[in-house]
Amino acid sequence: MDLPSQSPPHPPPHEGCPAADREADEAPRLTVTQVEQMKVEAKVADIYRVLFGAAPNTKSVMLELWRDQHIEYLTRGLKYLEPSFRVLDANRPWLCYWMVHALALLDETLDEDVEDDIVDFLSRCQDKDGGYGGGPGQLPHLATTYAAVNTLITIGSEKALSSINRDSLYKFMLRMKGTSGAFSMHEGGEIDVRACYTAISVASLINILDGELARGVGNYIRRCQTYEGGIAGEPYAEAHGGYTFCGLAAMILLNEVDKLDLPSLIDWVAFRQGVEYGFQGRTNKLVDGCYSFWQGAAVALTQKLMTVVEEQLKSSYSNKRPPGDDACGTISSTEAVHYAKFGSDFIKKSNQIGPLFHNIALQQYILLCAQVLEGGLRDKPGKNRDHYHSCYCLSGLSVSQYSAMVDSDVCPPLPQHVLGPYSNLLEPIHPLYNVVIDKYHTAYEFFSRE
Ligand SMILES: [Zn+2]
């Protein structure tokens, strides 16, 4: 898109002249974001123009997922990273998760010795008093705990799964729980929806979630849903795609999703898919490939929640919401609830409705605008690839490939749900935890043993 033409009337007023000053005052002023948005739209439009003008077989080549290059890039990262990665020294379990999960999505098996090295490394990140730090000897933190546990579940071996010290992890989580019920990221750390999700997701996955950990979390998350419909990091902040996914997924795992205003949440997320076909993370922000997962998965989760949505619509939910109601969760800590079942039952439910976003268009954005020819994926054209965006672009691609399946459909999805050659089809994930579904089933069985 070109900048709007603002040709001055003839003769052009010159600087210092009152007419020029008046005109400068009246001229529409574009914000930095508006200018950036126009540049992104122009770049994306150029790419799509080439696709639309191409012959059918060229189109098919253009829409290919460059599996081999991505596998090469991710596998290499597991063995060696440039010195510039020292800035991520407190995020090393995340690096493991981004690469190991992305490779699992591509159905690539790791060498056993690489898997063992990762398990040994993560064991050294495990604190003696519970939880995982960003590296050996670092303070345990809920985000790196989530990354470490998801990595170990994705590796899925007996050694990997039994390396998680569930008893001390449970105690760590209890220590991270504040008086409101919400979690803080680490000792003395920030309290937010991300901390709540990472704690609840991990606790559910390894089957340590109980009434004590769950107490009050749902009410805290509900207070973070904004007037826009999305969920913010903390009460009174701005709705954001990452927190919306975290809040919604945690509420489902807690079996308290009906506390959210789902129609307005769906409305907000669906409208974050922009003219570029990718998602933006917040209203009026630029498109970014990683939100293919955060927003794409959030809206995909709601496809299984239509019964609740319909009930809320029928009862004009927002009008009936009691002002500042109960301070505790609906489930009392004395009730025996099998929390891990909520995640397991959810994935068995079929979608009650087709995709509530343009799932094919999202695949087009990821394949054409987020892939880097040398391997790896990125935020948007003009940006560099990185492991984080590789992980979340591929996770979003998987979600969008499977989101068109409804009740009667069979798995794997039919080719018309998969943009480009059928070889683009990735492994399906459990969208509440973002781990590949087969790995989830193995872990569920493992942690259900008493
Ligand atoms: Zn991003």
Boltz pocket constraint, residues with backbone or C-beta under 6 A from the ligand:
constraints:
  - pocket:
      binder: B
      contacts: [[A, 288], [A, 289], [A, 290], [A, 291], [A, 379], [A, 389]]
      max_distance: 6.0
